[in-house]
Amino acid sequence: MVWVRARVDGMARVLIVERAGREERVAEVLRGRDYAVRTVEADPLLPGHVFELLDGVAVVCWLMGAGEGLNPEANGEQLETVLLKVVDTGVRGFVFEREDDAPNEHVEHARATWHIPIEEVPAGGSDIAGADAGASADRTDPAAAWAEAVADAVDATLGVTR
């Protein structure tokens, strides 16, 4: 994997972990905000694949809450394992895509125990896969609105105001 940088120096790196083909739409929005972005499509996800990519990452976006054939372990045991690893890295924030409105026990535990800045976004954007990544960020477009919401959550974990 190669980092794609929007600016050479001083910007945070974001790792997008996703499995439904929506990562490029979110990456496009984040690059527009001058983040360096790396994506990994994870299906099936083995936590070791994510661990290898955490060096130098400021925010992890765990976008595993939508799409057909969702693996229940993605937001269960695998998520727990990744959160346990994130604690011992330089990661400063975590964005979690909820499957539904119910709290995720692993996210709540990480937030309460290690005080990891975690922002949650609702599951969405399942219609993004195959959509034009260069389309306008018009918030009346659900796919664009969802990608913007993920980017807003990244900003929030880092304390960035726009």
N, C-alpha and C positions, 0 to 999 in steps of 0.2 A: 504494500500500500504506500502511496505517496501523499504527503500533505499538499493540499491545494491552498495556497496562501493568497489572500486578497491584498495583504500588505506585508512587507518583508519583516518588519520589526514591531515588537510591542503588542501584538494582539493575541488574545486568548485562543487556544486550540479547543475545538469541540469535536467529540467523537459521537457519531450517530450510529446507534445499534438498532437495526430495523429489519423486518422480514417480509414486508408486504409491497415492496417496490416504490415506496414513497420518499425514500431518503434523499433523492436528488432535488426534489421540490423544496424540502426543508434546507438542504445545503445551499441552494441558490439564494434563499432569503438570508441565511446567515453570512454568506460571502458578501452579499450586498451591505451587510452591517460590519464588514471588515474583520470577520472571524476567519481563522484558518480552520478548515473542516476536513475531517476524514470520516468516511462512511464504511460500515461493514454490514452486509446483508447477512442476517444470522438465522438460518433455518436448515437443519436444526442447530440450535445454539449450544455450543460447548463453552462454558465460562472461560476456559483457557484461551480461546480465540480473542476474547475481550481483554484479558490480562496482558497479552502481548502488545496491545495497542495503547495502554494507559500512560506510557512514558510521555511526559510533557503535556498531558491533557488537562485542561482546566475544568471542563464540563462534559459529563456524559449524558447524552439524550437516549433514554431507554424507551424506544417507541415500539413496544411489543403488545399493545393493547387492542389492536384492530386487525381485521382481515380474516378471510376464511381459513379454516383449519388452524386456528390459534392453538398453540401448544400450551396447556395449562401450567406446565413447569416454567415457562418463560417468565411468568410473573409470580412464580412460587420459589421453588428450590434454586433455580438458576439465578433469579434476581437476588435472592438472599446471599448466594455465594459471591456474586459480583459486588454487592454492597459491602460485604465483609472485606473484600480486597481493596475497594476504593478507599476505605479508612486509612490504609497504610500507604497511600500514594499522595501525589500533589493535587489530585482532583479537588476542586473547590466548590463544585456544585453538581447537582443531579436533576435531570428533568425526566419525569415519569409519566407515561401515557396510561391513564386508568382504563380498565376494561369497562367499568360501570361506576356508579356512585359510591359503592362500598369501599371503605378504607382498605388499603393493602397492609397486612400485618408487618411485612418486611420493611416497607417504606416507613411506616409509623415507628417501628423499632429503631431503624437507623436515624431517623430524625430526632427521637427522644434520647437515645443512648449516646450517639456520637455528634449530635448537633450539626449533621451534614445539611447544608442549605439545599432543600429539595422543593422544586416547584412541580405541580401536577397539571397536566392538560387532559381534557376529556378525549376519549377514543374518537378518532375521526380521520377524515382524509382518506378513507379507504377507496374513494373514487380518484385519488391522486395518481395511482399507478398508471403510467402511460399518458398522463396529462402533460400538456406543454409546460415544461419547467421554466420557460422564459415568459410565460403569461404574466400579465400584470398582477400586482399584489392587491387587486380589488377585493375588499373584504365582503362584497356581495357574492363572490365565488367561494363556496364552502371549502374547496381544496386550498385556495390561496389564504383564506382566513385561518384555517387550521395550521398551515405552515407558518404564518405570521404569529399565531399564538404560541407555537413551539419556540420561535425566535424570541418572543417577548419573555418567555419563561427562562431562556438562557440568560438574557439580560438581567432578569430579576435575581437569579442565583448569584450573579457577579456584582450586583448593586449598580448596574449601568442604567442610567436614565436617558431617555431620548426625547 
